[in-house]
Amino acid sequence: DFYGPDQNGYTVQLSELLNEGPVLITFFRGEWCRYCIAQLQDMQDSLGYLLEANINVVAITPAKSTGVRKAADITSATFPLISDSGLKIMHDYKVITEQNFRKYQEELSNGTNNQHKYLPVPAAYLISQTGEVIYRYFDPNYRVRPSVKAIINAL
């Protein structure tokens, strides 16, 4: 279980979402990552299909609240984008990897104000209402993301 603040300042808790049905948890690096934004936009565009399959969506990032709000503004995401600036959720789900930040240092300091030297693997977990992981996507290549169709088919 986890909880964290979303783009609207509300606290989102996994156990509460699981009461409604399965939950797709996806991790993204930040609003500065064009691959992450494309994935979030794809999820927003396909949200009707996910909700029709009774799947709630939650996206988690190490970005602080300003970066989360910026990602929500860019993608028009109506599902929760959670700030995990303390990295607790990402550590619990074992999606943290140390990266060379020289390439992203300026973007991070100007955008997300991320104080960490870590980025999450853009993983995805589909959790059943009983808390079982029924789908897991884990690829350190940040350019490759799971399709919404693959996630729905996992049900």
C-alpha positions as CSV (number, residue, x, y, z in Angstrom):
1,D,0.0,0.0,0.0
2,F,1.1,3.6,-0.5
3,Y,-0.3,7.1,-0.5
4,G,0.9,10.4,-1.9
5,P,-0.2,13.8,-3.1
6,D,-1.6,14.1,-6.6
7,Q,-1.6,17.1,-9.0
8,N,-4.6,18.5,-7.3
9,G,-3.2,18.3,-3.8
10,Y,-5.4,15.3,-2.8
11,T,-3.9,12.3,-1.0
12,V,-4.3,9.2,-3.1
13,Q,-4.1,5.8,-1.4
14,L,-3.7,2.5,-3.3
15,S,-5.9,0.5,-0.9
16,E,-8.8,2.9,-1.4
17,L,-8.4,2.6,-5.2
18,L,-8.3,-1.2,-5.0
19,N,-11.7,-1.1,-3.3
20,E,-13.0,0.1,-6.7
21,G,-11.2,-2.5,-8.9
22,P,-7.7,-3.3,-10.3
23,V,-5.2,-0.5,-10.4
24,L,-2.5,0.2,-13.0
25,I,0.5,1.8,-11.4
26,T,3.0,3.4,-13.8
27,F,6.2,5.2,-13.0
28,F,7.5,8.1,-15.0
29,R,10.7,10.1,-14.8
30,G,9.3,13.7,-15.0
31,E,7.5,16.2,-17.1
32,W,10.8,16.9,-18.9
33,C,10.9,13.4,-20.4
34,R,9.1,13.4,-23.8
35,Y,8.7,9.6,-23.7
36,C,7.0,9.8,-20.3
37,I,4.7,12.6,-21.5
38,A,3.8,10.6,-24.6
39,Q,3.0,7.6,-22.4
40,L,0.8,9.7,-20.0
41,Q,-0.9,11.2,-23.0
42,D,-1.6,7.7,-24.4
43,M,-3.1,6.6,-21.1
44,Q,-5.2,9.7,-20.9
45,D,-6.4,9.2,-24.5
46,S,-7.2,5.6,-23.7
47,L,-8.6,6.2,-20.3
48,G,-12.1,5.3,-21.4
49,Y,-10.9,1.8,-22.4
50,L,-9.1,1.4,-19.1
51,L,-12.1,2.5,-17.0
52,E,-14.4,0.3,-19.1
53,A,-12.1,-2.6,-18.0
54,N,-12.6,-1.3,-14.4
55,I,-8.9,-0.3,-14.2
56,N,-8.0,2.8,-12.2
57,V,-4.7,4.5,-13.2
58,V,-2.1,6.1,-11.0
59,A,1.2,7.5,-12.3
60,I,4.1,8.1,-9.9
61,T,7.2,10.3,-10.4
62,P,10.1,11.6,-8.2
63,A,9.2,15.1,-9.3
64,K,8.0,17.6,-6.7
65,S,4.5,19.1,-6.9
66,T,5.4,21.8,-9.4
67,G,6.7,19.1,-11.9
68,V,3.6,17.0,-11.2
69,R,1.3,19.9,-12.0
70,K,3.3,20.7,-15.1
71,A,3.0,17.1,-16.4
72,A,-0.8,17.2,-15.7
73,D,-1.1,20.4,-17.6
74,I,0.8,19.1,-20.6
75,T,-1.1,15.8,-20.8
76,S,-4.5,17.0,-19.4
77,A,-4.3,13.9,-17.2
78,T,-7.5,13.3,-15.2
79,F,-6.0,10.3,-13.4
80,P,-3.8,10.9,-10.3
81,L,-0.2,11.8,-10.9
82,I,1.6,11.3,-7.6
83,S,4.7,13.1,-6.3
84,D,7.1,10.6,-4.6
85,S,9.9,13.1,-4.0
86,G,11.0,11.1,-1.0
87,L,11.4,8.0,-3.3
88,K,9.6,5.7,-0.8
89,I,7.1,4.3,-3.2
90,M,9.7,3.8,-5.9
91,H,12.0,2.0,-3.5
92,D,9.2,-0.2,-2.3
93,Y,8.4,-1.2,-5.9
94,K,12.1,-1.5,-6.7
95,V,12.0,0.8,-9.8
96,I,14.9,3.2,-8.8
97,T,18.1,3.2,-10.8
98,E,21.0,5.5,-10.4
99,Q,21.6,7.5,-13.6
100,N,24.1,9.9,-14.9
101,F,22.3,13.2,-14.6
102,R,24.7,15.5,-16.4
103,K,22.5,15.3,-19.5
104,Y,19.3,16.2,-17.6
105,Q,20.8,18.3,-14.8
106,E,19.6,21.7,-16.1
107,E,16.2,20.4,-17.1
108,L,15.7,18.8,-13.7
109,S,16.8,21.8,-11.7
110,N,14.6,24.1,-13.8
111,G,11.6,21.8,-14.0
112,T,11.0,19.2,-11.3
113,N,13.5,20.5,-8.7
114,N,14.3,16.8,-8.2
115,Q,17.0,16.7,-5.5
116,H,17.9,13.0,-6.2
117,K,20.4,11.3,-8.4
118,Y,17.8,8.7,-9.2
119,L,15.2,8.1,-11.9
120,P,12.6,5.3,-11.9
121,V,12.5,2.6,-14.5
122,P,9.3,3.4,-16.4
123,A,7.7,0.3,-15.1
124,A,4.0,-0.6,-14.9
125,Y,2.2,-2.9,-12.5
126,L,-1.4,-4.0,-12.7
127,I,-2.6,-4.9,-9.2
128,S,-5.7,-7.0,-8.7
129,Q,-8.3,-6.1,-6.0
130,T,-6.7,-8.8,-3.8
131,G,-3.3,-7.1,-4.1
132,E,-1.8,-9.6,-6.5
133,V,0.5,-8.3,-9.3
134,I,-1.2,-9.7,-12.4
135,Y,0.9,-7.8,-14.9
136,R,4.4,-6.4,-14.6
137,Y,6.3,-4.4,-17.2
138,F,9.9,-3.6,-16.4
139,D,12.3,-2.4,-19.0
140,P,15.2,-0.1,-18.1
141,N,15.1,1.3,-21.7
142,Y,13.1,4.4,-21.0
143,R,12.1,4.7,-24.7
144,V,10.1,1.5,-24.6
145,R,6.7,1.5,-22.8
146,P,3.8,-1.0,-22.5
147,S,0.8,-0.5,-24.7
148,V,-2.6,0.1,-23.1
149,K,-3.9,-2.9,-25.1
150,A,-1.3,-5.2,-23.5
151,I,-2.3,-3.9,-20.1
152,I,-6.0,-4.5,-20.7
153,N,-5.3,-7.9,-22.1
154,A,-3.5,-8.9,-18.9
155,L,-6.9,-9.0,-17.2
